[in-house]
Amino acid sequence: MSKKAAAELKESEERLRDLALAYPEAYEEFPWGHRAIKVKGKTFVFIALEEEELSLSTKLPLSGVAALALPFASPTGYGLGKSGWVTARFAPGDEVPLELLHEWLDESYRAIAPKKLAARAPALEGS
């Protein structure tokens, strides 16, 4: 993998992390060595940057079916896909659709967070 491609994936990972941590009371932990961003003890996004792949897993109760039609998306493993979790995977050189993934983060946060916290989250622009 070229240094440029690696840097682009790292930049996307950092941007997604920053977006997720901006939600009310969001914090991160590292179970199984992967980044899990949680609210009130429940994970709303898993983000992993490994040697040849960036992945993001979110719970998408509203847009999951449409999300799964995208070429980079698949049901999340470990049985989570049955509960509406979708994983997006990107290889070096792939375009990472940050705006779409931000929408997925938002949907996942609102699905997982207590209603009072979700109500405090700012609406996405254009939603």
Residue pairs with C-beta under 8 A, 6 or more apart in sequence:
1 51
1 52
1 92
2 92
5 92
5 93
6 92
8 92
8 93
8 96
9 49
9 53
9 54
9 90
9 92
9 96
10 49
12 54
12 90
12 96
12 98
13 47
13 49
13 54
15 98
16 45
16 47
16 56
16 98
16 101
16 102
16 105
17 28
17 35
17 37
17 47
19 98
19 102
19 105
20 26
20 28
20 37
20 44
20 45
20 47
20 105
20 109
21 27
21 28
21 37
23 39
23 44
23 105
23 109
23 113
23 121
24 39
24 113
24 117
24 120
24 121
25 39
25 40
25 113
25 117
26 37
26 38
26 39
26 44
26 109
27 37
27 38
27 39
28 35
28 36
28 37
28 38
29 36
29 38
30 36
34 46
34 47
34 48
35 46
35 47
35 48
36 43
36 45
36 46
37 43
37 44
37 45
37 46
37 47
38 44
39 109
39 112
39 113
39 114
39 117
40 113
40 114
40 117
42 112
42 113
43 112
44 58
44 59
44 105
44 108
44 109
44 111
44 112
44 113
45 56
45 57
45 58
45 105
45 108
45 109
46 55
46 56
46 57
46 76
47 54
47 55
47 56
48 54
48 55
48 56
52 91
52 92
53 89
53 90
53 91
54 89
54 90
54 96
55 87
55 88
55 89
55 90
56 87
56 88
56 101
56 104
57 76
57 80
57 85
57 86
57 87
57 88
58 85
58 86
58 104
58 105
58 107
58 108
59 80
59 83
59 84
59 85
59 86
59 107
59 108
59 111
59 112
60 67
60 84
60 85
60 86
60 104
60 107
60 108
60 111
61 84
61 107
61 111
62 107
63 103
63 104
63 107
64 84
64 85
64 86
67 73
67 86
67 88
67 104
68 74
68 75
68 86
70 88
72 88
72 89
72 90
72 94
73 86
73 87
73 88
74 81
74 86
74 87
74 89
75 81
75 82
75 85
75 86
75 87
76 85
76 86
76 87
77 87
81 87
84 111
86 104
88 101
88 104
90 96
102 124
103 124
103 127
106 121
106 124
106 127
109 118
109 121
110 118
110 121
113 121
